[in-house]
Amino acid sequence: MRQLTAHITDMTGGRSRLRGVGIALPATVDAGGIVSAWPNRPWWTGLDLRALLRDLFPATGARFGDDGDLAAVAEAAAAGVRDAVYVGVGTGIGGGIVSGGRSLPGPDRGSCELGHVVVDRSGPLCTCGRRGCLQAEASGPAVLRAAARTLGREVTYDELVRGRAAGAPWACAALDHAAAVLATALVGAAELVRPELLVVGGGFAAGLPGFVTGVADRVAELARPGHPTPPVRPAALGALSSLHGAVLAARGLA
């Protein structure tokens, strides 16, 4: 974090040009501003993030939030809607829900962990310790592992993209499964909050032509009579949704 601060100082020439700081991060932060969980950076657990940021940016302060929550706010704003569900597919799966123009569940109540919605209790082990979380079934690494099991060797992301474009069964099967479980989680969330829009983003999804369309098709298949499912759209802000959300947070708009 101090390296980041030094980099910002270099960018601004040491002058007080900052009007605000917004940070999007994939960590669980409690109501007191303490990092309670961050699987990819366990050494941050217990860190008083709020106090650290206050010390690093005394002139402006800093606002922070879950990257999925902030991405959802940014995508809802970009689409001009007040109710939306966002899921970001990358090295993990993040997500967020916006209802009435505000992020759920709300300030100091944690984040909306769509990646840890259980879609198969007998599914693969997730990094959180449970089995069958959406993240364990449909994140980028999960899809690559599924493809590798079929081929009997490791598969790179570029190989997956080429395989899908060529219609290779191993690539299509892995991606079709991911699309199906993503649709299951999105429809479940939609039944609870009735959003205007479902958004699929993240770097993994953005690099795969047709992937979001596949999710949309499977969402439509799960519609109930008299209850059409919301439209599914790719993230308007691409892989930078959470950073746009961080800017909104810095401006006090998220």
For each residue, the residues with C-beta under 8 A, 3 or more apart:
1: 4 5 52 53 56
2: 5 6 56
3: 6 7
4: 1 7 8
5: 1 2 8 9 56 57
6: 2 3 9 10
7: 3 4 10 11
8: 4 5 11 12 18
9: 5 6 12 14
10: 6 7 13
11: 7 8
12: 8 9 15 16 17 18
13: 10 17
14: 9
15: 12
16: 12 59
17: 12 13
18: 8 12 21 57 59 60
19: 60 250
20: 60 61 62 63 250 251 252
21: 18 53 57 60 61 62 63 250
22: 62 63 64 70 245 246 247 248 249 250 251 254
23: 53 62 63 64 65 246 249
24: 64 65 66 67 70 71 242 243 245 246 249
25: 29 38 64 65 66 67
26: 38 40 66 67 68 92 94
27: 35 37 38 41 44 49 66
28: 35 36 37 38 66 110 111
29: 25 33 34 35 36 49 64 66
30: 33 34 36 110
31: 108 109
32: 48 50
33: 29 30 48 49 50 51
34: 29 30 46 47 48 49 50
35: 27 28 29 38 44 45 46 47 49
36: 28 29 30 45
37: 27 28 45
38: 25 26 27 28 35 41 42 44 45
39: 42 127 128
40: 26 92
41: 27 38 44
42: 38 39 45
43:
44: 27 35 38 41 47 49
45: 35 36 37 38 42
46: 34 35
47: 34 35 44 52
48: 32 33 34 51 52
49: 27 29 33 34 35 44 52 53 64
50: 32 33 34 53 54 64
51: 33 48 54 55
52: 1 47 48 49 55 56
53: 1 21 23 49 50 56 57 61 62 64
54: 50 51 57 58 61 62
55: 51 52 58
56: 1 2 5 52 53 62
57: 5 18 21 53 54 60 61 62
58: 54 55 61
59: 16 18
60: 18 19 20 21 57
61: 20 21 53 54 57 58
62: 20 21 22 23 53 54 56 57 250
63: 20 21 22 23 249 250 252 254
64: 22 23 24 25 29 49 50 53 246 249
65: 23 24 25 69 70 103 111 245 246 249 254
66: 24 25 26 27 28 29 69 70 94 96 111 112
67: 24 25 26 70 71 88 94 242 245
68: 26 71 72 86 87 88 94 95 96 111 112 113 114 115 242
69: 65 66 72 73 96 103 111 112 245
70: 22 24 65 66 67 73 74 96 103 241 242 244 245 246 248 249 254
71: 24 67 68 74 75 86 88 94 96 201 235 237 241 242 244 245
72: 68 69 75 76 84 85 86 95 96 97 98 103 112 199 241 245
73: 69 70 76 77 96 98 103 245 248 253 254
74: 70 71 77 78 237 241 242 244 245 247 248 254
75: 71 72 78 79 84 86 199 201 235 236 237 241
76: 72 73 79 81 82 83 84 86 98 101 197
77: 73 74 80 248 253
78: 74 75 236 237 244
79: 75 76 84 197 199 233 236
80: 77
81: 76 84 98 195 196 197
82: 76 98 99 100 101 196
83: 76 98 99 100 193 194 195 196 197
84: 72 75 76 79 81 97 98 195 196 197 198 199
85: 72 95 96 97 98 114 186 189 190 193 195 197 198 199 230
86: 68 71 72 75 76 95 96 97 98 198 199 200 201 235 241
87: 68 93 94 95 114 115 182 185 186 198 199 200 201 202
88: 67 68 71 93 94 95 200 201 202 205 235 241 242
89: 93 138 139 140 178 182 200 201 202 204 205
90: 93 94 139 140 202 203 204 205 239
91: 139 140 141 204
92: 26 40 115 127 135 139
93: 87 88 89 90 114 115 134 135 138 139 202
94: 26 66 67 68 71 87 88 90 114 115 202 242
95: 68 72 85 86 87 88 112 113 114 115 189
96: 66 68 69 70 71 72 73 85 86 103 104 111 112 114
97: 72 84 85 86 103 104 112 189 193 195
98: 72 73 76 81 82 83 84 85 86 101 102 103 104 195
99: 82 83 102 104 193 195
100: 82 83
101: 76 82 98
102: 98 99 106
103: 65 69 70 72 73 96 97 98 106 112 254
104: 96 97 98 99 112 193
105: 109 110 111 112
106: 102 103 109
107:
108: 31
109: 31 105 106
110: 28 30 105 113
111: 28 65 66 68 69 96 105
112: 66 68 69 72 95 96 97 103 104 105
113: 68 95 110 116 117
114: 68 85 87 93 94 95 96 117 134 185 189
115: 68 87 92 93 94 95 133 134 135 139
116: 113 126 128 130 133 134 135
117: 113 114 133 134 185 188 189
118: 121 123 130 131 132 133 134
119: 123 132 133 134 137 181 184 185
120: 123 131 132 137 181
121: 118 131 132
122: 131 132
123: 118 119 120 131 132 133 136 137
124: 131 132 136 137 142 145
125: 129 130 131 136
126: 116 129 130 131 132 133 135 136
127: 39 92 135 136
128: 39 116 133 135
129: 125 126
130: 116 118 125 126 133
131: 118 120 121 122 123 124 125 126 136
132: 118 119 120 121 122 123 124 126 136 137
133: 115 116 117 118 119 123 126 128 130 136 137
134: 93 114 115 116 117 118 119 137 138 181 182 185
135: 92 93 115 116 126 127 128 138 139 142
136: 123 124 125 126 127 131 132 133 139 142
137: 119 120 123 124 132 133 134 142 177 178 181
138: 89 93 134 135 142 143 177 178 179 181 182
139: 89 90 91 92 93 115 135 136 142 143 204
140: 89 90 91 143 144 157 203 204
141: 91 144 145
142: 124 135 136 137 138 139 145 146 178
143: 138 139 140 146 147 160 174 175 177 178 204
144: 140 141 147 148 154 155 156 157 160 174
145: 124 141 142 148 149
146: 142 143 149 150 173 174 177 178
147: 143 144 150 151 155 160 163 170 171 173 174
148: 144 145 151 152 153 154 155
149: 145 146 152
150: 146 147 169 170 173 174
151: 147 148 155 170
152: 148 149
153: 148
154: 144 148
155: 144 147 148 151 159 160 163 170
156: 144 159 160
157: 140 144 160 161 204 207
158: 161 162
159: 155 156 162 163 171
160: 143 144 147 155 156 157 163 164 171 174 175 208
161: 157 158 164 165 207 208
162: 158 159 165 166
163: 147 155 159 160 166 168 170 171 172
164: 160 161 167 168 171 172 175 208 209 210 211
165: 161 162 209
166: 162 163 171
167: 164 172
168: 163 164 171 172
169: 150 172 173
170: 147 150 151 155 163 173 174
171: 147 159 160 163 164 166 168 174 175
172: 163 164 167 168 169 175 176
173: 146 147 150 169 170 176 177
174: 143 144 146 147 150 160 170 171 177 178
175: 143 160 164 171 172 178 179 208 211 214
176: 172 173 179 180 214
177: 137 138 143 146 173 174 180 181
178: 89 137 138 142 143 146 174 175 181 182
179: 138 175 176 182 183 211 214 215 217 218
180: 176 177 183 184 218
181: 119 120 134 137 138 177 178 184 185
182: 87 89 134 138 178 179 185 186 200 215 218
183: 179 180 186 187 215 218 219 221 222
184: 119 180 181 187 188 218 222
185: 87 114 117 119 134 181 182 188 189
186: 85 87 182 183 189 190 198 200 215 219 232
187: 183 184 190 191 219 222 229
188: 117 184 185 191 192
189: 85 95 97 114 117 185 186 192 193 195
190: 85 186 187 193 194 195 198 229 230
191: 187 188 194
192: 188 189
193: 83 85 97 99 104 189 190
194: 83 190 191 230
195: 81 83 84 85 97 98 99 189 190 198 230
196: 81 82 83 84 230
197: 76 79 81 83 84 85 230 231 233
198: 84 85 86 87 186 190 195 219 229 230 231 232 233
199: 72 75 79 84 85 86 87 232 233 234 235 236
200: 86 87 88 89 182 186 205 211 212 215 232 233 234 235
201: 71 75 86 87 88 89 205 206 234 235 237 238 239 241
202: 87 88 89 90 93 94 205 206 235 239
203: 90 140 206 207 239
204: 89 90 91 139 140 143 157 207 208
205: 88 89 90 200 201 202 208 211 212 234 235
206: 201 202 203 234 235 238 239
207: 157 161 203 204
208: 160 161 164 175 204 205 211
209: 164 165
210: 164 213 214
211: 164 175 179 200 205 208 214 215
212: 200 205 215 216 232 233 234
213: 210 216 217
214: 175 176 179 210 211 217 218
215: 179 182 183 186 200 211 212 218 219 232
216: 212 213 219 220 231 232
217: 179 213 214 220 221
218: 179 180 182 183 184 214 215 221 222
219: 183 186 187 198 215 216 222 223 229 230 232
220: 216 217 223 229
221: 183 217 218
222: 183 184 187 218 219 229
223: 219 220 227 228 229
224: 227
225:
226:
227: 223 224
228: 223
229: 187 190 198 219 220 222 223 232
230: 85 190 194 195 196 197 198 219
231: 197 198 216
232: 186 198 199 200 212 215 216 219 229
233: 79 197 198 199 200 212 236
234: 199 200 201 205 206 212
235: 71 75 86 88 199 200 201 202 205 206 238 239 241
236: 75 78 79 199 233
237: 71 74 75 78 201 240 241 244
238: 201 206 235 241
239: 90 201 202 203 206 235
240: 237 243 244
241: 70 71 72 74 75 86 88 201 235 237 238 244 245
242: 24 67 68 70 71 74 88 94 245 246
243: 24 240 246 247
244: 70 71 74 78 237 240 241 247 248
245: 22 24 65 67 69 70 71 72 73 74 241 242 248 249 254
246: 22 23 24 64 65 70 242 243 249 250
247: 22 74 243 244 250 251
248: 22 70 73 74 77 244 245 251 253 254
249: 22 23 24 63 64 65 70 245 246 252 253 254
250: 19 20 21 22 62 63 246 247
251: 20 22 247 248 254
252: 20 63 249
253: 73 77 248 249
254: 22 63 65 70 73 74 103 245 248 249 251
